[in-house]
């Protein structure tokens, strides 16, 4: 668990780099890749978690800039640029607004009493969850997948190796 704001920010920044790599690999045609007919598209999922970050943080006491037009999925490039801006805004907001004691405070989150450290871990998990969905949809859309926690199929090929089964 996170004991200091710096602990959380270190984790945030590592995950943000991985998420940025995934979002930078999106294309406009791939944004239309559906999970299933009438289901969310890759673009909707990506835009959902990017625009949700400021809402989530604001709900739990951190003031950050909102993303304009959260219901209108923009281009792949705009999704990636917006995530980069939001991610940077999160770092600055927490450095300025929170102390290590802020992480220990307990509040109601989704019907449960949780520490801010646990609540903010939930934000990272939310992004990781959707990032995984996006990589599957990227594969279905024929896009190369960047390495996240290890080599992707393309990464193994660059290493001259066959991916483990």
MODELLER restraints for C-alpha pairs under 7 A, 6 or more apart:
rsr = mdl.restraints
at = mdl.atoms
rsr.add(forms.Gaussian(group=physical.xy_distance, feature=features.Distance(at['CA:1:A'], at['CA:117:A']), mean=6.91, stdev=0.5))
rsr.add(forms.Gaussian(group=physical.xy_distance, feature=features.Distance(at['CA:2:A'], at['CA:8:A']), mean=5.72, stdev=0.5))
rsr.add(forms.Gaussian(group=physical.xy_distance, feature=features.Distance(at['CA:2:A'], at['CA:117:A']), mean=5.79, stdev=0.5))
rsr.add(forms.Gaussian(group=physical.xy_distance, feature=features.Distance(at['CA:3:A'], at['CA:100:A']), mean=6.69, stdev=0.5))
rsr.add(forms.Gaussian(group=physical.xy_distance, feature=features.Distance(at['CA:4:A'], at['CA:100:A']), mean=4.65, stdev=0.5))
rsr.add(forms.Gaussian(group=physical.xy_distance, feature=features.Distance(at['CA:5:A'], at['CA:99:A']), mean=6.44, stdev=0.5))
rsr.add(forms.Gaussian(group=physical.xy_distance, feature=features.Distance(at['CA:5:A'], at['CA:100:A']), mean=5.34, stdev=0.5))
rsr.add(forms.Gaussian(group=physical.xy_distance, feature=features.Distance(at['CA:9:A'], at['CA:91:A']), mean=6.55, stdev=0.5))
rsr.add(forms.Gaussian(group=physical.xy_distance, feature=features.Distance(at['CA:12:A'], at['CA:124:A']), mean=6.96, stdev=0.5))
rsr.add(forms.Gaussian(group=physical.xy_distance, feature=features.Distance(at['CA:16:A'], at['CA:87:A']), mean=6.74, stdev=0.5))
rsr.add(forms.Gaussian(group=physical.xy_distance, feature=features.Distance(at['CA:18:A'], at['CA:148:A']), mean=5.72, stdev=0.5))
rsr.add(forms.Gaussian(group=physical.xy_distance, feature=features.Distance(at['CA:19:A'], at['CA:131:A']), mean=6.62, stdev=0.5))
rsr.add(forms.Gaussian(group=physical.xy_distance, feature=features.Distance(at['CA:20:A'], at['CA:80:A']), mean=6.61, stdev=0.5))
rsr.add(forms.Gaussian(group=physical.xy_distance, feature=features.Distance(at['CA:20:A'], at['CA:84:A']), mean=6.95, stdev=0.5))
rsr.add(forms.Gaussian(group=physical.xy_distance, feature=features.Distance(at['CA:21:A'], at['CA:146:A']), mean=6.49, stdev=0.5))
rsr.add(forms.Gaussian(group=physical.xy_distance, feature=features.Distance(at['CA:22:A'], at['CA:146:A']), mean=6.17, stdev=0.5))
rsr.add(forms.Gaussian(group=physical.xy_distance, feature=features.Distance(at['CA:23:A'], at['CA:80:A']), mean=5.20, stdev=0.5))
rsr.add(forms.Gaussian(group=physical.xy_distance, feature=features.Distance(at['CA:24:A'], at['CA:80:A']), mean=5.68, stdev=0.5))
rsr.add(forms.Gaussian(group=physical.xy_distance, feature=features.Distance(at['CA:26:A'], at['CA:76:A']), mean=5.62, stdev=0.5))
rsr.add(forms.Gaussian(group=physical.xy_distance, feature=features.Distance(at['CA:27:A'], at['CA:76:A']), mean=5.41, stdev=0.5))
rsr.add(forms.Gaussian(group=physical.xy_distance, feature=features.Distance(at['CA:28:A'], at['CA:75:A']), mean=5.80, stdev=0.5))
rsr.add(forms.Gaussian(group=physical.xy_distance, feature=features.Distance(at['CA:28:A'], at['CA:76:A']), mean=5.24, stdev=0.5))
rsr.add(forms.Gaussian(group=physical.xy_distance, feature=features.Distance(at['CA:30:A'], at['CA:138:A']), mean=6.79, stdev=0.5))
rsr.add(forms.Gaussian(group=physical.xy_distance, feature=features.Distance(at['CA:30:A'], at['CA:141:A']), mean=5.59, stdev=0.5))
rsr.add(forms.Gaussian(group=physical.xy_distance, feature=features.Distance(at['CA:31:A'], at['CA:41:A']), mean=6.42, stdev=0.5))
rsr.add(forms.Gaussian(group=physical.xy_distance, feature=features.Distance(at['CA:31:A'], at['CA:42:A']), mean=4.93, stdev=0.5))
rsr.add(forms.Gaussian(group=physical.xy_distance, feature=features.Distance(at['CA:31:A'], at['CA:43:A']), mean=4.10, stdev=0.5))
rsr.add(forms.Gaussian(group=physical.xy_distance, feature=features.Distance(at['CA:32:A'], at['CA:41:A']), mean=5.48, stdev=0.5))
rsr.add(forms.Gaussian(group=physical.xy_distance, feature=features.Distance(at['CA:32:A'], at['CA:42:A']), mean=6.21, stdev=0.5))
rsr.add(forms.Gaussian(group=physical.xy_distance, feature=features.Distance(at['CA:32:A'], at['CA:43:A']), mean=6.33, stdev=0.5))
rsr.add(forms.Gaussian(group=physical.xy_distance, feature=features.Distance(at['CA:33:A'], at['CA:41:A']), mean=5.33, stdev=0.5))
rsr.add(forms.Gaussian(group=physical.xy_distance, feature=features.Distance(at['CA:33:A'], at['CA:42:A']), mean=5.47, stdev=0.5))
rsr.add(forms.Gaussian(group=physical.xy_distance, feature=features.Distance(at['CA:33:A'], at['CA:137:A']), mean=6.39, stdev=0.5))
rsr.add(forms.Gaussian(group=physical.xy_distance, feature=features.Distance(at['CA:33:A'], at['CA:141:A']), mean=6.19, stdev=0.5))
rsr.add(forms.Gaussian(group=physical.xy_distance, feature=features.Distance(at['CA:34:A'], at['CA:40:A']), mean=5.95, stdev=0.5))
rsr.add(forms.Gaussian(group=physical.xy_distance, feature=features.Distance(at['CA:34:A'], at['CA:41:A']), mean=4.24, stdev=0.5))
rsr.add(forms.Gaussian(group=physical.xy_distance, feature=features.Distance(at['CA:34:A'], at['CA:42:A']), mean=6.27, stdev=0.5))
rsr.add(forms.Gaussian(group=physical.xy_distance, feature=features.Distance(at['CA:35:A'], at['CA:41:A']), mean=6.06, stdev=0.5))
rsr.add(forms.Gaussian(group=physical.xy_distance, feature=features.Distance(at['CA:42:A'], at['CA:134:A']), mean=5.94, stdev=0.5))
rsr.add(forms.Gaussian(group=physical.xy_distance, feature=features.Distance(at['CA:42:A'], at['CA:137:A']), mean=6.24, stdev=0.5))
rsr.add(forms.Gaussian(group=physical.xy_distance, feature=features.Distance(at['CA:43:A'], at['CA:73:A']), mean=6.43, stdev=0.5))
rsr.add(forms.Gaussian(group=physical.xy_distance, feature=features.Distance(at['CA:44:A'], at['CA:73:A']), mean=6.24, stdev=0.5))
rsr.add(forms.Gaussian(group=physical.xy_distance, feature=features.Distance(at['CA:45:A'], at['CA:130:A']), mean=6.76, stdev=0.5))
rsr.add(forms.Gaussian(group=physical.xy_distance, feature=features.Distance(at['CA:47:A'], at['CA:73:A']), mean=6.09, stdev=0.5))
rsr.add(forms.Gaussian(group=physical.xy_distance, feature=features.Distance(at['CA:47:A'], at['CA:79:A']), mean=6.36, stdev=0.5))
rsr.add(forms.Gaussian(group=physical.xy_distance, feature=features.Distance(at['CA:49:A'], at['CA:127:A']), mean=6.25, stdev=0.5))
rsr.add(forms.Gaussian(group=physical.xy_distance, feature=features.Distance(at['CA:50:A'], at['CA:83:A']), mean=5.65, stdev=0.5))
rsr.add(forms.Gaussian(group=physical.xy_distance, feature=features.Distance(at['CA:51:A'], at['CA:67:A']), mean=5.72, stdev=0.5))
rsr.add(forms.Gaussian(group=physical.xy_distance, feature=features.Distance(at['CA:51:A'], at['CA:70:A']), mean=5.82, stdev=0.5))
rsr.add(forms.Gaussian(group=physical.xy_distance, feature=features.Distance(at['CA:54:A'], at['CA:64:A']), mean=5.82, stdev=0.5))
rsr.add(forms.Gaussian(group=physical.xy_distance, feature=features.Distance(at['CA:54:A'], at['CA:65:A']), mean=6.57, stdev=0.5))
rsr.add(forms.Gaussian(group=physical.xy_distance, feature=features.Distance(at['CA:54:A'], at['CA:66:A']), mean=5.61, stdev=0.5))
rsr.add(forms.Gaussian(group=physical.xy_distance, feature=features.Distance(at['CA:58:A'], at['CA:64:A']), mean=6.71, stdev=0.5))
rsr.add(forms.Gaussian(group=physical.xy_distance, feature=features.Distance(at['CA:62:A'], at['CA:93:A']), mean=6.86, stdev=0.5))
rsr.add(forms.Gaussian(group=physical.xy_distance, feature=features.Distance(at['CA:62:A'], at['CA:97:A']), mean=6.95, stdev=0.5))
rsr.add(forms.Gaussian(group=physical.xy_distance, feature=features.Distance(at['CA:63:A'], at['CA:93:A']), mean=6.72, stdev=0.5))
rsr.add(forms.Gaussian(group=physical.xy_distance, feature=features.Distance(at['CA:64:A'], at['CA:89:A']), mean=6.57, stdev=0.5))
rsr.add(forms.Gaussian(group=physical.xy_distance, feature=features.Distance(at['CA:64:A'], at['CA:90:A']), mean=6.77, stdev=0.5))
rsr.add(forms.Gaussian(group=physical.xy_distance, feature=features.Distance(at['CA:64:A'], at['CA:93:A']), mean=6.35, stdev=0.5))
rsr.add(forms.Gaussian(group=physical.xy_distance, feature=features.Distance(at['CA:102:A'], at['CA:116:A']), mean=6.89, stdev=0.5))
rsr.add(forms.Gaussian(group=physical.xy_distance, feature=features.Distance(at['CA:103:A'], at['CA:115:A']), mean=6.42, stdev=0.5))
rsr.add(forms.Gaussian(group=physical.xy_distance, feature=features.Distance(at['CA:103:A'], at['CA:116:A']), mean=4.66, stdev=0.5))
rsr.add(forms.Gaussian(group=physical.xy_distance, feature=features.Distance(at['CA:103:A'], at['CA:117:A']), mean=4.71, stdev=0.5))
rsr.add(forms.Gaussian(group=physical.xy_distance, feature=features.Distance(at['CA:104:A'], at['CA:115:A']), mean=5.48, stdev=0.5))
rsr.add(forms.Gaussian(group=physical.xy_distance, feature=features.Distance(at['CA:104:A'], at['CA:116:A']), mean=6.11, stdev=0.5))
rsr.add(forms.Gaussian(group=physical.xy_distance, feature=features.Distance(at['CA:104:A'], at['CA:117:A']), mean=6.54, stdev=0.5))
rsr.add(forms.Gaussian(group=physical.xy_distance, feature=features.Distance(at['CA:105:A'], at['CA:115:A']), mean=5.35, stdev=0.5))
rsr.add(forms.Gaussian(group=physical.xy_distance, feature=features.Distance(at['CA:105:A'], at['CA:116:A']), mean=5.84, stdev=0.5))
rsr.add(forms.Gaussian(group=physical.xy_distance, feature=features.Distance(at['CA:106:A'], at['CA:113:A']), mean=6.29, stdev=0.5))
rsr.add(forms.Gaussian(group=physical.xy_distance, feature=features.Distance(at['CA:106:A'], at['CA:114:A']), mean=5.16, stdev=0.5))
rsr.add(forms.Gaussian(group=physical.xy_distance, feature=features.Distance(at['CA:106:A'], at['CA:115:A']), mean=4.09, stdev=0.5))
rsr.add(forms.Gaussian(group=physical.xy_distance, feature=features.Distance(at['CA:106:A'], at['CA:116:A']), mean=6.06, stdev=0.5))
rsr.add(forms.Gaussian(group=physical.xy_distance, feature=features.Distance(at['CA:107:A'], at['CA:113:A']), mean=5.42, stdev=0.5))
rsr.add(forms.Gaussian(group=physical.xy_distance, feature=features.Distance(at['CA:107:A'], at['CA:114:A']), mean=5.69, stdev=0.5))
rsr.add(forms.Gaussian(group=physical.xy_distance, feature=features.Distance(at['CA:107:A'], at['CA:115:A']), mean=6.37, stdev=0.5))
rsr.add(forms.Gaussian(group=physical.xy_distance, feature=features.Distance(at['CA:108:A'], at['CA:114:A']), mean=6.36, stdev=0.5))
rsr.add(forms.Gaussian(group=physical.xy_distance, feature=features.Distance(at['CA:109:A'], at['CA:119:A']), mean=6.98, stdev=0.5))
rsr.add(forms.Gaussian(group=physical.xy_distance, feature=features.Distance(at['CA:135:A'], at['CA:145:A']), mean=6.42, stdev=0.5))
rsr.add(forms.Gaussian(group=physical.xy_distance, feature=features.Distance(at['CA:138:A'], at['CA:145:A']), mean=6.95, stdev=0.5))
rsr.add(forms.Gaussian(group=physical.xy_distance, feature=features.Distance(at['CA:139:A'], at['CA:145:A']), mean=6.84, stdev=0.5))
rsr.add(forms.Gaussian(group=physical.xy_distance, feature=features.Distance(at['CA:144:A'], at['CA:154:A']), mean=6.72, stdev=0.5))
rsr.add(forms.Gaussian(group=physical.xy_distance, feature=features.Distance(at['CA:145:A'], at['CA:152:A']), mean=6.13, stdev=0.5))
rsr.add(forms.Gaussian(group=physical.xy_distance, feature=features.Distance(at['CA:145:A'], at['CA:154:A']), mean=6.97, stdev=0.5))
rsr.add(forms.Gaussian(group=physical.xy_distance, feature=features.Distance(at['CA:146:A'], at['CA:152:A']), mean=6.27, stdev=0.5))
rsr.add(forms.Gaussian(group=physical.xy_distance, feature=features.Distance(at['CA:147:A'], at['CA:155:A']), mean=6.61, stdev=0.5))
rsr.add(forms.Gaussian(group=physical.xy_distance, feature=features.Distance(at['CA:153:A'], at['CA:163:A']), mean=6.19, stdev=0.5))
rsr.add(forms.Gaussian(group=physical.xy_distance, feature=features.Distance(at['CA:156:A'], at['CA:162:A']), mean=6.05, stdev=0.5))
rsr.add(forms.Gaussian(group=physical.xy_distance, feature=features.Distance(at['CA:156:A'], at['CA:163:A']), mean=5.74, stdev=0.5))
